[in-house]
Amino acid sequence: MPTVIFVRPDGDRRPVEVGEGVSVMEAAVDNGIDEILAECGGNATCATCHVFVCANDLDRMPAVSELENEMLDGTAEPRRATSRLACQLVADPALDGLTVYLPETQC
């Protein structure tokens, strides 16, 4: 089972085992990661699951879709080169050990 490491704004690191096929957003919500609001439930329409992927992990990420790209332009915290929507990142063995940094705010 892949593990995703959530890093809170205060530096606290929280590793979470994520079942294959489960989004990083769903794993966060199911494991009490309060910094992920997920208001739209994973439909890429609210951008309240914005995360910053560790730069070292970028090459293993799936491509950003046009919809995700548009939504990332409207995040509460400014978009970075490492910004992604957690609802669009689905766990598989290639993402084992993925580190995502949580923004200070989602709204």
C-alpha positions in Angstrom: 0.0 0.0 0.0 1.5 3.4 -1.0 2.4 5.9 1.7 1.8 9.6 1.4 3.6 12.0 3.8 1.5 15.1 4.6 3.6 18.0 6.0 1.6 20.5 7.9 2.5 24.3 7.8 4.1 23.9 11.2 6.4 21.2 9.9 4.6 18.2 11.5 4.9 15.2 9.2 2.1 12.7 9.0 2.6 9.5 7.0 -0.7 7.9 5.8 -1.1 4.6 4.0 -3.3 5.0 1.0 -5.1 2.2 -0.8 -4.3 1.9 -4.5 -6.9 3.8 -6.5 -7.7 6.2 -3.7 -7.0 9.9 -4.2 -4.6 11.8 -1.9 -7.6 14.0 -1.1 -9.7 11.1 0.1 -6.8 9.7 2.2 -6.4 13.1 3.8 -10.1 13.5 4.7 -10.3 9.9 5.9 -7.3 10.4 8.2 -8.2 13.7 9.8 -5.9 15.9 7.8 -7.9 19.1 8.5 -5.9 21.3 6.1 -7.7 19.6 3.2 -11.3 20.9 3.0 -12.4 19.0 -0.1 -15.6 21.0 -0.4 -16.5 19.6 -3.8 -15.8 16.0 -2.8 -13.1 15.4 -5.4 -14.6 16.8 -8.6 -11.8 19.4 -9.2 -14.3 22.2 -8.9 -13.3 24.0 -5.7 -9.5 23.9 -5.3 -9.8 23.3 -1.5 -7.5 20.3 -1.7 -4.6 22.4 -3.0 -1.2 20.9 -2.0 2.5 21.5 -2.9 4.2 18.4 -4.1 7.8 17.9 -3.0 10.0 19.1 -5.9 11.8 15.8 -5.9 8.5 14.0 -6.6 7.4 16.1 -9.6 8.7 13.7 -12.2 6.5 10.9 -10.9 3.3 12.9 -11.0 0.6 12.4 -13.7 0.2 15.3 -16.1 -1.9 18.3 -15.0 -5.3 18.2 -16.8 -6.7 21.4 -18.3 -9.4 21.5 -15.6 -6.9 21.1 -12.8 -4.6 23.8 -14.4 -7.5 26.2 -14.4 -8.5 25.5 -10.9 -5.0 25.9 -9.6 -5.1 29.5 -10.8 -7.9 30.2 -8.2 -6.4 28.7 -5.0 -6.5 30.6 -1.8 -2.7 30.4 -1.4 -0.7 31.5 -4.4 0.0 28.8 -7.0 3.6 27.5 -7.2 5.4 25.3 -9.8 4.7 22.4 -7.4 1.0 23.0 -6.9 -1.5 20.2 -7.5 -5.0 19.3 -6.4 -4.9 16.3 -4.1 -8.2 15.0 -5.6 -6.3 14.5 -8.9 -3.5 12.5 -7.5 -4.5 8.8 -7.3 -2.3 6.5 -5.2 -0.5 3.7 -7.0 2.9 2.1 -6.3 4.7 4.8 -8.3 3.6 7.4 -5.8 4.8 5.5 -2.7 6.6 7.9 -0.4 5.1 11.0 -2.0 5.5 14.1 0.1 2.9 16.9 0.0 3.1 20.1 1.8 -0.2 21.6 3.0 -0.9 25.3 2.6 -1.7 27.7 5.4 -5.2 28.1 4.1 -7.6 26.7 1.6 -10.1 29.5 1.6 
